[in-house]
Every structure is written in C-alpha cells, then in structure tokens.
Amino acid sequence: MYLKHFYDSLTLNKIINLEKTNNMCDIGSGAGFPGVVIKIFFPNLIVTLVDSIEKRTKFLNLVIKEIDLKDIIVVKQRAEIFGNINREKYEVVTARAVAKLNILAELCLPITKIDGYFIAMKANCDEEIELSKEAVEKLGGKIIKAEKFLLPFENSTRTLIKIVKNRKTLTIYPRKFEKIKEKPL
C-alpha cells in the first residue's frame, strides 16, 4: 500500500517542484492518489480532485473532512465536461493510471495553463509516448521529459511524462468521451 500508492503519488515531485506551484488538478482521482497525498505533503497547493463516480467523490470528501484538509475541493464530473468549463486554469494537471496518453492529453491539456504542465503518471509506456506525440502537439503541448524509474523493493516500472502547454488548446477539445474513445487523436 505504502509503495504502490503513497510513495508512488509523491514521485510527482521528482519531475516538478510542487513547492513553487500554486494550484493542481488531479483528473480521475479515484481514492485520492495522487491528489490527496500531494495535498498532505504540499499544504501550499490549492488542489482540485475530479472524478465522475459519486461513490468515489463521497469517499474523497469524507477523507478531506476527517483529516481536516484545507484548499482542496472535490468535483463530481466527467473530465471532458470539466475540461470545457475550466479551460487553462491549472498550473499542474495530473492523472494516474486513468487512460492511454493520447486520451489523457485530450482530457488534461485543455485545463492546463499556458506554460503549465500536464504530468501523466504511468507504468512502462515507451510505445504509448511515441504514439501520442502528434495528439499532444495538436492539443497545444509538447512532451519535454519522460522519467522512468523503479519503485523501491518491488521494482515495478513507473514513468512520469512531463508535458508543457505552450499554446491554447482549440475549443473543440475535449470532445465528448464517446468521440474520444471512438477516434482518439
């Protein structure tokens, strides 16, 4: 539990200085990894957790209340709807084990500020990175780093993919999820 969830969540700090970041959005938060863990260790951050499943968002709100976290909100909404409402709002956007990178880019880059970063937290994904470069560029981003490492003791591969947002994302993105899934960029 500690390595696969808590430690893994904190590896985000390997690729970006979260102490110098004002706000962050975690898409597909699930049980709060990495968003809640990041908030605990970086109380300076204003964190938004987005998940479409009510059971998860109720759990997240309960955790936040129980451990008395401030400046963290939970939004129960589909990522593509959230993305159309919150364009270019977050300095750092992250998603951990949610979808393939080309799909994640369409969900996450629209809400990333220009000169901000979308950081995908994946397992071993060399081919996936290569296949998503065009999609990332079409959405206004550029992959600038992919840091691969092993989790201690268990030695499972992790990859942090750092994407800088260098121009506005066209307002046609994100599309409805059915379209994204049917015809990914």
Backbone as JSON Lines, residues from 0, in Angstrom:
{"i":0,"aa":"M","n":[0.83,-1.2,0.0],"ca":[0.0,0.0,0.0],"c":[0.88,1.26,0.0]}
{"i":1,"aa":"Y","n":[1.85,1.29,0.91],"ca":[2.7,2.47,1.01],"c":[3.43,2.73,-0.31]}
{"i":2,"aa":"L","n":[4.12,1.73,-0.85],"ca":[4.91,1.92,-2.07],"c":[4.04,2.17,-3.29]}
{"i":3,"aa":"K","n":[3.04,1.35,-3.5],"ca":[2.24,1.41,-4.73],"c":[1.32,2.62,-4.78]}
{"i":4,"aa":"H","n":[1.0,3.2,-3.63],"ca":[0.06,4.32,-3.64],"c":[0.66,5.61,-3.07]}
{"i":5,"aa":"F","n":[1.11,5.58,-1.82],"ca":[1.61,6.8,-1.2],"c":[2.95,7.24,-1.8]}
{"i":6,"aa":"Y","n":[3.92,6.36,-1.77],"ca":[5.23,6.69,-2.33],"c":[5.1,7.04,-3.81]}
{"i":7,"aa":"D","n":[4.37,6.21,-4.55],"ca":[4.17,6.44,-5.98],"c":[3.56,7.82,-6.23]}
{"i":8,"aa":"S","n":[2.58,8.22,-5.42],"ca":[1.97,9.55,-5.57],"c":[2.99,10.66,-5.38]}
{"i":9,"aa":"L","n":[3.88,10.5,-4.42],"ca":[4.87,11.54,-4.13],"c":[5.99,11.63,-5.17]}
{"i":10,"aa":"T","n":[6.1,10.62,-6.03],"ca":[7.14,10.69,-7.06],"c":[6.9,11.82,-8.04]}
{"i":11,"aa":"L","n":[5.7,12.37,-8.05],"ca":[5.4,13.53,-8.9],"c":[6.41,14.65,-8.66]}
{"i":12,"aa":"N","n":[6.87,14.75,-7.43],"ca":[7.84,15.79,-7.07],"c":[9.22,15.55,-7.7]}
{"i":13,"aa":"K","n":[9.45,14.36,-8.27],"ca":[10.72,14.08,-8.97],"c":[10.84,14.93,-10.25]}
{"i":14,"aa":"I","n":[9.7,15.31,-10.81],"ca":[9.7,15.91,-12.15],"c":[9.22,17.37,-12.15]}
{"i":15,"aa":"I","n":[8.66,17.81,-11.02],"ca":[8.2,19.2,-10.91],"c":[8.29,19.64,-9.45]}
{"i":16,"aa":"N","n":[8.67,20.89,-9.24],"ca":[8.78,21.42,-7.88],"c":[7.4,21.88,-7.42]}
{"i":17,"aa":"L","n":[6.76,21.06,-6.62],"ca":[5.41,21.37,-6.16],"c":[5.39,22.46,-5.09]}
{"i":18,"aa":"E","n":[6.53,22.75,-4.49],"ca":[6.6,23.85,-3.51],"c":[6.47,25.21,-4.2]}
{"i":19,"aa":"K","n":[6.74,25.26,-5.48],"ca":[6.66,26.51,-6.23],"c":[5.43,26.54,-7.14]}
{"i":20,"aa":"T","n":[4.47,25.68,-6.86],"ca":[3.25,25.59,-7.65],"c":[2.08,26.09,-6.81]}
{"i":21,"aa":"N","n":[1.17,26.84,-7.44],"ca":[0.01,27.37,-6.7],"c":[-1.18,26.43,-6.71]}
{"i":22,"aa":"N","n":[-1.5,25.88,-7.9],"ca":[-2.68,25.03,-7.96],"c":[-2.44,23.81,-8.83]}
{"i":23,"aa":"M","n":[-3.21,22.77,-8.52],"ca":[-3.07,21.49,-9.21],"c":[-4.44,20.85,-9.35]}
{"i":24,"aa":"C","n":[-4.63,20.14,-10.44],"ca":[-5.85,19.38,-10.65],"c":[-5.48,17.92,-10.91]}
{"i":25,"aa":"D","n":[-6.17,17.02,-10.22],"ca":[-5.97,15.58,-10.38],"c":[-7.21,15.02,-11.08]}
{"i":26,"aa":"I","n":[-7.04,14.61,-12.32],"ca":[-8.15,14.06,-13.12],"c":[-8.25,12.55,-12.86]}
{"i":27,"aa":"G","n":[-9.47,12.09,-12.59],"ca":[-9.68,10.67,-12.3],"c":[-9.11,10.3,-10.95]}
{"i":28,"aa":"S","n":[-9.43,11.08,-9.94],"ca":[-8.81,10.96,-8.61],"c":[-9.02,9.63,-7.92]}
{"i":29,"aa":"G","n":[-10.11,8.95,-8.2],"ca":[-10.35,7.66,-7.55],"c":[-10.36,7.78,-6.04]}
{"i":30,"aa":"A","n":[-9.46,7.08,-5.38],"ca":[-9.37,7.1,-3.91],"c":[-8.45,8.21,-3.39]}
{"i":31,"aa":"G","n":[-8.02,9.11,-4.27],"ca":[-7.21,10.25,-3.83],"c":[-5.73,10.15,-4.12]}
{"i":32,"aa":"F","n":[-5.37,9.24,-5.0],"ca":[-3.96,9.09,-5.4],"c":[-3.78,9.61,-6.81]}
{"i":33,"aa":"P","n":[-2.98,10.63,-7.01],"ca":[-2.05,11.25,-6.07],"c":[-2.57,12.48,-5.34]}
{"i":34,"aa":"G","n":[-3.74,13.03,-5.73],"ca":[-4.18,14.33,-5.25],"c":[-4.19,14.55,-3.75]}
{"i":35,"aa":"V","n":[-4.79,13.66,-2.99],"ca":[-4.88,13.84,-1.53],"c":[-3.49,13.72,-0.91]}
{"i":36,"aa":"V","n":[-2.71,12.77,-1.35],"ca":[-1.36,12.59,-0.82],"c":[-0.52,13.84,-1.09]}
{"i":37,"aa":"I","n":[-0.59,14.36,-2.29],"ca":[0.15,15.59,-2.64],"c":[-0.28,16.74,-1.73]}
{"i":38,"aa":"K","n":[-1.58,16.88,-1.51],"ca":[-2.08,17.97,-0.66],"c":[-1.55,17.86,0.76]}
{"i":39,"aa":"I","n":[-1.48,16.64,1.3],"ca":[-0.97,16.44,2.66],"c":[0.49,16.9,2.76]}
{"i":40,"aa":"F","n":[1.29,16.55,1.77],"ca":[2.72,16.85,1.82],"c":[3.07,18.24,1.29]}
{"i":41,"aa":"F","n":[2.16,18.85,0.53],"ca":[2.39,20.19,-0.01],"c":[1.17,21.06,0.32]}
{"i":42,"aa":"P","n":[1.03,21.46,1.57],"ca":[-0.16,22.2,2.01],"c":[-0.33,23.55,1.32]}
{"i":43,"aa":"N","n":[0.73,24.07,0.69],"ca":[0.65,25.33,-0.04],"c":[-0.24,25.24,-1.28]}
{"i":44,"aa":"L","n":[-0.41,24.05,-1.81],"ca":[-1.17,23.86,-3.05],"c":[-2.67,23.98,-2.84]}
{"i":45,"aa":"I","n":[-3.33,24.59,-3.81],"ca":[-4.78,24.51,-3.9],"c":[-5.04,23.37,-4.87]}
{"i":46,"aa":"V","n":[-5.75,22.33,-4.39],"ca":[-5.92,21.11,-5.17],"c":[-7.38,20.87,-5.52]}
{"i":47,"aa":"T","n":[-7.62,20.51,-6.77],"ca":[-8.94,20.11,-7.23],"c":[-8.88,18.65,-7.64]}
{"i":48,"aa":"L","n":[-9.79,17.86,-7.11],"ca":[-9.88,16.44,-7.43],"c":[-11.13,16.23,-8.29]}
{"i":49,"aa":"V","n":[-10.97,15.6,-9.44],"ca":[-12.1,15.4,-10.35],"c":[-12.31,13.91,-10.56]}
{"i":50,"aa":"D","n":[-13.54,13.47,-10.32],"ca":[-13.91,12.09,-10.6],"c":[-15.4,12.07,-10.94]}
{"i":51,"aa":"S","n":[-15.79,11.17,-11.82],"ca":[-17.18,11.14,-12.28],"c":[-18.07,10.21,-11.46]}
{"i":52,"aa":"I","n":[-17.5,9.45,-10.55],"ca":[-18.29,8.46,-9.81],"c":[-18.61,8.97,-8.41]}
{"i":53,"aa":"E","n":[-19.89,9.04,-8.11],"ca":[-20.36,9.61,-6.84],"c":[-19.79,8.9,-5.61]}
{"i":54,"aa":"K","n":[-19.71,7.59,-5.66],"ca":[-19.18,6.82,-4.53],"c":[-17.75,7.28,-4.2]}
{"i":55,"aa":"R","n":[-16.95,7.52,-5.23],"ca":[-15.57,7.97,-5.02],"c":[-15.53,9.4,-4.48]}
{"i":56,"aa":"T","n":[-16.36,10.28,-5.04],"ca":[-16.32,11.67,-4.59],"c":[-16.81,11.81,-3.16]}
{"i":57,"aa":"K","n":[-17.79,10.99,-2.76],"ca":[-18.24,11.0,-1.36],"c":[-17.1,10.54,-0.44]}
{"i":58,"aa":"F","n":[-16.39,9.49,-0.86],"ca":[-15.25,9.0,-0.08],"c":[-14.19,10.09,0.05]}
{"i":59,"aa":"L","n":[-13.86,10.75,-1.05],"ca":[-12.85,11.8,-1.02],"c":[-13.25,12.93,-0.08]}
{"i":60,"aa":"N","n":[-14.51,13.35,-0.15],"ca":[-14.99,14.41,0.75],"c":[-14.92,13.98,2.21]}
{"i":61,"aa":"L","n":[-15.19,12.72,2.49],"ca":[-15.09,12.2,3.85],"c":[-13.64,12.22,4.34]}
{"i":62,"aa":"V","n":[-12.72,11.79,3.51],"ca":[-11.29,11.8,3.86],"c":[-10.82,13.23,4.14]}
{"i":63,"aa":"I","n":[-11.18,14.14,3.26],"ca":[-10.79,15.55,3.41],"c":[-11.31,16.12,4.73]}
{"i":64,"aa":"K","n":[-12.56,15.8,5.06],"ca":[-13.15,16.28,6.31],"c":[-12.47,15.64,7.52]}
{"i":65,"aa":"E","n":[-12.26,14.32,7.46],"ca":[-11.67,13.6,8.59],"c":[-10.26,14.06,8.92]}
{"i":66,"aa":"I","n":[-9.46,14.36,7.91],"ca":[-8.09,14.8,8.2],"c":[-7.93,16.32,8.12]}
{"i":67,"aa":"D","n":[-9.07,16.99,7.99],"ca":[-9.14,18.46,8.06],"c":[-8.21,19.16,7.07]}
{"i":68,"aa":"L","n":[-8.29,18.75,5.81],"ca":[-7.51,19.41,4.77],"c":[-8.22,20.68,4.31]}
{"i":69,"aa":"K","n":[-7.44,21.7,4.04],"ca":[-7.97,22.99,3.54],"c":[-7.5,23.2,2.11]}
{"i":70,"aa":"D","n":[-8.22,24.03,1.38],"ca":[-7.87,24.37,-0.01],"c":[-7.79,23.14,-0.9]}
{"i":71,"aa":"I","n":[-8.75,22.25,-0.75],"ca":[-8.87,21.08,-1.61],"c":[-10.36,20.87,-1.86]}
{"i":72,"aa":"I","n":[-10.73,20.76,-3.12],"ca":[-12.14,20.54,-3.43],"c":[-12.29,19.31,-4.31]}
{"i":73,"aa":"V","n":[-13.46,18.71,-4.21],"ca":[-13.8,17.53,-4.99],"c":[-14.91,17.92,-5.95]}
{"i":74,"aa":"V","n":[-14.72,17.57,-7.22],"ca":[-15.73,17.85,-8.24],"c":[-16.19,16.53,-8.83]}
{"i":75,"aa":"K","n":[-17.5,16.28,-8.74],"ca":[-18.08,15.08,-9.35],"c":[-18.53,15.48,-10.76]}
{"i":76,"aa":"Q","n":[-17.69,15.13,-11.72],"ca":[-17.98,15.5,-13.1],"c":[-17.11,14.69,-14.04]}
{"i":77,"aa":"R","n":[-17.61,14.47,-15.22],"ca":[-16.8,13.8,-16.24],"c":[-15.67,14.75,-16.64]}
{"i":78,"aa":"A","n":[-14.51,14.2,-16.9],"ca":[-13.32,15.02,-17.19],"c":[-13.51,15.9,-18.41]}
{"i":79,"aa":"E","n":[-14.17,15.4,-19.44],"ca":[-14.33,16.2,-20.65],"c":[-15.28,17.38,-20.43]}
{"i":80,"aa":"I","n":[-16.27,17.23,-19.57],"ca":[-17.17,18.35,-19.25],"c":[-16.41,19.36,-18.39]}
{"i":81,"aa":"F","n":[-15.7,18.87,-17.39],"ca":[-14.88,19.73,-16.54],"c":[-13.89,20.51,-17.39]}
{"i":82,"aa":"G","n":[-13.3,19.85,-18.38],"ca":[-12.31,20.48,-19.26],"c":[-12.87,21.62,-20.09]}
{"i":83,"aa":"N","n":[-14.12,21.52,-20.47],"ca":[-14.73,22.6,-21.26],"c":[-15.13,23.79,-20.4]}
{"i":84,"aa":"I","n":[-15.31,23.57,-19.12],"ca":[-15.71,24.63,-18.19],"c":[-14.49,25.34,-17.58]}
{"i":85,"aa":"N","n":[-13.39,24.63,-17.42],"ca":[-12.22,25.14,-16.68],"c":[-10.98,25.26,-17.55]}
{"i":86,"aa":"R","n":[-11.11,25.88,-18.67],"ca":[-10.03,25.98,-19.63],"c":[-8.86,26.81,-19.1]}
{"i":87,"aa":"E","n":[-7.64,26.29,-19.32],"ca":[-6.4,26.98,-18.97],"c":[-6.39,27.55,-17.56]}
{"i":88,"aa":"K","n":[-6.78,26.74,-16.58],"ca":[-6.94,27.2,-15.2],"c":[-5.85,26.7,-14.25]}
{"i":89,"aa":"Y","n":[-5.21,25.57,-14.54],"ca":[-4.32,24.93,-13.58],"c":[-2.86,24.95,-14.03]}
{"i":90,"aa":"E","n":[-1.97,25.23,-13.07],"ca":[-0.53,25.22,-13.33],"c":[-0.03,23.8,-13.57]}
{"i":91,"aa":"V","n":[-0.54,22.86,-12.78],"ca":[-0.17,21.45,-12.92],"c":[-1.44,20.62,-12.97]}
{"i":92,"aa":"V","n":[-1.5,19.74,-13.94],"ca":[-2.6,18.79,-14.06],"c":[-1.97,17.41,-14.08]}
{"i":93,"aa":"T","n":[-2.56,16.49,-13.35],"ca":[-2.02,15.14,-13.33],"c":[-3.14,14.12,-13.46]}
{"i":94,"aa":"A","n":[-2.75,12.95,-13.89],"ca":[-3.66,11.81,-13.96],"c":[-2.8,10.57,-13.76]}
{"i":95,"aa":"R","n":[-3.28,9.66,-12.93],"ca":[-2.52,8.45,-12.6],"c":[-3.36,7.24,-12.96]}
{"i":96,"aa":"A","n":[-2.85,6.45,-13.9],"ca":[-3.49,5.19,-14.29],"c":[-4.94,5.36,-14.7]}
{"i":97,"aa":"V","n":[-5.2,6.35,-15.57],"ca":[-6.58,6.63,-15.99],"c":[-6.87,6.1,-17.39]}
{"i":98,"aa":"A","n":[-6.01,6.41,-18.36],"ca":[-6.25,6.02,-19.76],"c":[-4.93,6.13,-20.52]}
{"i":99,"aa":"K","n":[-4.98,5.77,-21.79],"ca":[-3.8,5.91,-22.65],"c":[-3.46,7.39,-22.78]}
{"i":100,"aa":"L","n":[-2.19,7.68,-23.04],"ca":[-1.7,9.06,-23.03],"c":[-2.4,9.97,-24.04]}
{"i":101,"aa":"N","n":[-2.71,9.48,-25.24],"ca":[-3.38,10.35,-26.22],"c":[-4.78,10.74,-25.75]}
{"i":102,"aa":"I","n":[-5.45,9.86,-25.02],"ca":[-6.77,10.17,-24.46],"c":[-6.61,11.12,-23.27]}
{"i":103,"aa":"L","n":[-5.66,10.82,-22.4],"ca":[-5.4,11.69,-21.25],"c":[-5.05,13.11,-21.68]}
{"i":104,"aa":"A","n":[-4.26,13.23,-22.72],"ca":[-3.86,14.56,-23.2],"c":[-5.09,15.37,-23.59]}
{"i":105,"aa":"E","n":[-6.05,14.74,-24.25],"ca":[-7.25,15.47,-24.64],"c":[-8.1,15.88,-23.44]}
{"i":106,"aa":"L","n":[-8.04,15.11,-22.38],"ca":[-8.8,15.44,-21.17],"c":[-8.07,16.45,-20.29]}
{"i":107,"aa":"C","n":[-6.75,16.44,-20.31],"ca":[-5.97,17.24,-19.35],"c":[-5.37,18.52,-19.92]}
{"i":108,"aa":"L","n":[-4.94,18.53,-21.15],"ca":[-4.3,19.75,-21.68],"c":[-5.24,20.95,-21.78]}
{"i":109,"aa":"P","n":[-6.53,20.78,-22.09],"ca":[-7.39,21.96,-22.14],"c":[-7.47,22.73,-20.81]}
{"i":110,"aa":"I","n":[-7.3,22.05,-19.68],"ca":[-7.39,22.75,-18.38],"c":[-6.03,23.22,-17.86]}
{"i":111,"aa":"T","n":[-4.98,22.87,-18.57],"ca":[-3.63,23.27,-18.18],"c":[-3.35,24.69,-18.67]}
{"i":112,"aa":"K","n":[-2.83,25.53,-17.78],"ca":[-2.46,26.9,-18.16],"c":[-1.35,26.88,-19.2]}
{"i":113,"aa":"I","n":[-1.28,27.91,-20.01],"ca":[-0.15,28.07,-20.91],"c":[1.09,28.25,-20.03]}
{"i":114,"aa":"D","n":[2.15,27.56,-20.38],"ca":[3.4,27.47,-19.62],"c":[3.25,26.61,-18.36]}
{"i":115,"aa":"G","n":[2.1,25.94,-18.22],"ca":[1.9,24.99,-17.13],"c":[2.24,23.59,-17.62]}
{"i":116,"aa":"Y","n":[2.01,22.6,-16.76],"ca":[2.42,21.23,-17.07],"c":[1.31,20.22,-16.83]}
{"i":117,"aa":"F","n":[1.2,19.3,-17.75],"ca":[0.39,18.1,-17.55],"c":[1.39,16.98,-17.31]}
{"i":118,"aa":"I","n":[1.24,16.29,-16.2],"ca":[2.14,15.19,-15.88],"c":[1.32,13.91,-15.76]}
{"i":119,"aa":"A","n":[1.58,13.01,-16.7],"ca":[0.91,11.72,-16.69],"c":[1.76,10.74,-15.88]}
{"i":120,"aa":"M","n":[1.11,10.02,-15.0],"ca":[1.79,9.03,-14.16],"c":[1.4,7.65,-14.69]}
{"i":121,"aa":"K","n":[2.39,6.97,-15.27],"ca":[2.11,5.71,-15.96],"c":[3.08,4.62,-15.5]}
{"i":122,"aa":"A","n":[2.85,3.44,-16.02],"ca":[3.78,2.32,-15.8],"c":[4.81,2.38,-16.93]}
{"i":123,"aa":"N","n":[5.13,1.28,-17.52],"ca":[6.06,1.24,-18.65],"c":[5.29,1.62,-19.91]}
{"i":124,"aa":"C","n":[5.68,2.7,-20.58],"ca":[4.83,3.2,-21.66],"c":[5.61,3.82,-22.83]}
{"i":125,"aa":"D","n":[6.77,3.29,-23.16],"ca":[7.6,3.86,-24.24],"c":[6.83,3.99,-25.55]}
{"i":126,"aa":"E","n":[6.17,2.93,-25.96],"ca":[5.43,2.95,-27.23],"c":[4.27,3.94,-27.17]}
{"i":127,"aa":"E","n":[3.6,3.97,-26.04],"ca":[2.47,4.89,-25.85],"c":[2.9,6.35,-25.98]}
{"i":128,"aa":"I","n":[4.06,6.68,-25.47],"ca":[4.59,8.04,-25.57],"c":[4.81,8.39,-27.04]}
{"i":129,"aa":"E","n":[5.45,7.51,-27.75],"ca":[5.73,7.75,-29.17],"c":[4.44,7.94,-29.97]}
{"i":130,"aa":"L","n":[3.45,7.1,-29.7],"ca":[2.18,7.15,-30.44],"c":[1.33,8.37,-30.1]}
{"i":131,"aa":"S","n":[1.62,9.04,-29.01],"ca":[0.78,10.17,-28.61],"c":[1.41,11.55,-28.89]}
{"i":132,"aa":"K","n":[2.6,11.59,-29.43],"ca":[3.27,12.88,-29.67],"c":[2.45,13.82,-30.55]}
{"i":133,"aa":"E","n":[1.87,13.31,-31.63],"ca":[1.05,14.15,-32.52],"c":[-0.17,14.69,-31.79]}
{"i":134,"aa":"A","n":[-0.84,13.85,-31.03],"ca":[-2.03,14.29,-30.28],"c":[-1.66,15.4,-29.3]}
{"i":135,"aa":"V","n":[-0.57,15.21,-28.58],"ca":[-0.12,16.21,-27.6],"c":[0.14,17.54,-28.29]}
{"i":136,"aa":"E","n":[0.83,17.51,-29.42],"ca":[1.12,18.75,-30.17],"c":[-0.15,19.39,-30.69]}
{"i":137,"aa":"K","n":[-1.08,18.59,-31.19],"ca":[-2.36,19.12,-31.69],"c":[-3.13,19.84,-30.59]}
{"i":138,"aa":"L","n":[-2.95,19.4,-29.35],"ca":[-3.67,19.97,-28.21],"c":[-2.92,21.12,-27.54]}
{"i":139,"aa":"G","n":[-1.78,21.53,-28.12],"ca":[-1.04,22.68,-27.61],"c":[0.09,22.35,-26.66]}
{"i":140,"aa":"G","n":[0.49,21.09,-26.63],"ca":[1.54,20.69,-25.71],"c":[2.75,20.11,-26.38]}
{"i":141,"aa":"K","n":[3.77,19.83,-25.58],"ca":[4.99,19.2,-26.07],"c":[5.55,18.33,-24.94]}
{"i":142,"aa":"I","n":[5.84,17.08,-25.28],"ca":[6.45,16.2,-24.29],"c":[7.91,16.64,-24.13]}
{"i":143,"aa":"I","n":[8.26,17.02,-22.9],"ca":[9.62,17.51,-22.68],"c":[10.48,16.54,-21.86]}
{"i":144,"aa":"K","n":[9.82,15.59,-21.19],"ca":[10.6,14.65,-20.4],"c":[9.76,13.43,-20.07]}
{"i":145,"aa":"A","n":[10.39,12.28,-20.09],"ca":[9.77,11.05,-19.61],"c":[10.78,10.42,-18.67]}
{"i":146,"aa":"E","n":[10.47,10.47,-17.39],"ca":[11.4,9.93,-16.4],"c":[10.92,8.55,-15.95]}
{"i":147,"aa":"K","n":[11.73,7.56,-16.26],"ca":[11.41,6.18,-15.92],"c":[12.23,5.78,-14.69]}
{"i":148,"aa":"F","n":[11.6,5.05,-13.77],"ca":[12.29,4.59,-12.57],"c":[11.58,3.36,-12.04]}
{"i":149,"aa":"L","n":[12.2,2.71,-11.06],"ca":[11.61,1.54,-10.42],"c":[11.17,1.92,-9.0]}
{"i":150,"aa":"L","n":[10.01,1.41,-8.61],"ca":[9.6,1.59,-7.21],"c":[10.55,0.76,-6.34]}
{"i":151,"aa":"P","n":[10.93,1.28,-5.19],"ca":[11.85,0.53,-4.32],"c":[11.26,-0.83,-3.91]}
{"i":152,"aa":"F","n":[12.13,-1.76,-3.68],"ca":[11.84,-3.12,-3.2],"c":[11.11,-3.98,-4.21]}
{"i":153,"aa":"E","n":[9.95,-3.55,-4.68],"ca":[9.18,-4.4,-5.59],"c":[9.63,-4.28,-7.04]}
{"i":154,"aa":"N","n":[10.33,-3.19,-7.37],"ca":[10.93,-2.97,-8.69],"c":[9.95,-2.9,-9.86]}
{"i":155,"aa":"S","n":[8.74,-2.42,-9.64],"ca":[7.83,-2.21,-10.77],"c":[8.17,-0.89,-11.45]}
{"i":156,"aa":"T","n":[8.06,-0.86,-12.77],"ca":[8.42,0.31,-13.56],"c":[7.35,1.39,-13.47]}
{"i":157,"aa":"R","n":[7.81,2.62,-13.31],"ca":[6.95,3.79,-13.32],"c":[7.54,4.79,-14.3]}
{"i":158,"aa":"T","n":[6.68,5.59,-14.92],"ca":[7.12,6.64,-15.83],"c":[6.32,7.9,-15.55]}
{"i":159,"aa":"L","n":[7.02,9.01,-15.39],"ca":[6.4,10.32,-15.26],"c":[6.63,11.04,-16.58]}
{"i":160,"aa":"I","n":[5.55,11.43,-17.24],"ca":[5.66,12.1,-18.54],"c":[5.29,13.56,-18.34]}
{"i":161,"aa":"K","n":[6.26,14.43,-18.55],"ca":[6.08,15.86,-18.33],"c":[5.81,16.54,-19.68]}
{"i":162,"aa":"I","n":[4.65,17.17,-19.76],"ca":[4.22,17.84,-20.99],"c":[4.0,19.31,-20.66]}
{"i":163,"aa":"V","n":[4.66,20.18,-21.4],"ca":[4.46,21.62,-21.21],"c":[3.36,22.08,-22.17]}
{"i":164,"aa":"K","n":[2.53,22.96,-21.69],"ca":[1.48,23.55,-22.54],"c":[2.04,24.84,-23.09]}
{"i":165,"aa":"N","n":[2.27,24.9,-24.4],"ca":[2.92,26.08,-24.98],"c":[1.98,26.96,-25.82]}
{"i":166,"aa":"R","n":[0.74,26.52,-26.01],"ca":[-0.24,27.37,-26.69],"c":[-1.65,26.89,-26.33]}
{"i":167,"aa":"K","n":[-2.64,27.75,-26.6],"ca":[-4.02,27.41,-26.26],"c":[-4.47,26.16,-26.99]}
{"i":168,"aa":"T","n":[-5.31,25.4,-26.33],"ca":[-5.94,24.24,-26.95],"c":[-7.18,24.73,-27.69]}
{"i":169,"aa":"L","n":[-7.37,24.26,-28.91],"ca":[-8.57,24.63,-29.66],"c":[-9.82,24.3,-28.86]}
{"i":170,"aa":"T","n":[-10.84,25.14,-28.97],"ca":[-12.05,24.96,-28.15],"c":[-12.87,23.73,-28.56]}
{"i":171,"aa":"I","n":[-12.53,23.08,-29.63],"ca":[-13.24,21.84,-30.0],"c":[-12.82,20.67,-29.12]}
{"i":172,"aa":"Y","n":[-11.74,20.88,-28.32],"ca":[-11.26,19.84,-27.41],"c":[-11.48,20.28,-25.98]}
{"i":173,"aa":"P","n":[-11.81,19.39,-25.07],"ca":[-12.03,17.97,-25.3],"c":[-13.39,17.7,-25.94]}
{"i":174,"aa":"R","n":[-13.42,16.68,-26.75],"ca":[-14.67,16.25,-27.38],"c":[-15.46,15.4,-26.39]}
{"i":175,"aa":"K","n":[-16.67,15.03,-26.77],"ca":[-17.44,14.1,-25.94],"c":[-16.66,12.8,-25.84]}
{"i":176,"aa":"F","n":[-16.78,12.14,-24.69],"ca":[-15.94,10.96,-24.44],"c":[-16.17,9.86,-25.46]}
{"i":177,"aa":"E","n":[-17.41,9.7,-25.92],"ca":[-17.68,8.68,-26.93],"c":[-16.82,8.92,-28.17]}
{"i":178,"aa":"K","n":[-16.69,10.17,-28.56],"ca":[-15.87,10.53,-29.74],"c":[-14.39,10.31,-29.46]}
{"i":179,"aa":"I","n":[-13.95,10.68,-28.26],"ca":[-12.55,10.5,-27.88],"c":[-12.19,9.01,-27.95]}
{"i":180,"aa":"K","n":[-13.07,8.19,-27.39],"ca":[-12.82,6.74,-27.33],"c":[-12.91,6.12,-28.73]}
{"i":181,"aa":"E","n":[-13.9,6.56,-29.5],"ca":[-14.13,6.01,-30.84],"c":[-12.99,6.37,-31.81]}
{"i":182,"aa":"K","n":[-12.54,7.62,-31.71],"ca":[-11.49,8.09,-32.63],"c":[-10.48,8.95,-31.86]}
{"i":183,"aa":"P","n":[-9.57,8.28,-31.1],"ca":[-8.57,9.05,-30.35],"c":[-7.64,9.82,-31.3]}
{"i":184,"aa":"L","n":[-7.14,10.93,-30.82],"ca":[-6.21,11.74,-31.63],"c":[-4.94,10.97,-31.89]}
